[in-house]
Amino acid sequence: MRNYRILKNNYEFDRVYKRGKQCHGAELSLFFFKRKDNGLSRYGVTVSKAIKGAVKKNRVKRVLRALFREHAPRIKDGYDLILHGKVYPEKGMYRQFEKTFVEVLKKSTIYPEASVDDLLPFYTDDNNRAKGSAESHTAETGINESPTPTSKVRYRDF
């Protein structure tokens, strides 16, 4: 079950922009507002006017929604959030977007304290071999088997 809702109405966005706080990163900005009730967190997505073309704007929104869905379980309840995309994510920039997203969330104090690398999901390196999986698998089980290149990889390049 989802632990968030979506901001849909213009007055909800206006309230976050006018009464809330903001944190900025290179690729995105976060606007947030603590509601009086501690219900489910709500989020909305906006895109900068600097990004031209519907296809590019929709891709930015898709990436931001995917980032939020992936990290939503760790975000504190009772907040309204607006994710504002500033740049177009070129191929292979998803990880950089996610790193910026986590850093901005941590600056805003609505995310748990931990290092950024601890909060990021499992990725592959340039050799298409899962990072750390063979070592951790060997340490846990004592069996030295290398996983297939696509095992446990939750990375998707939008």
Order of alpha helices (4+ residues) and beta strands (2+ residues): beta-alpha-beta-beta-beta-alpha-beta-alpha-alpha-alpha
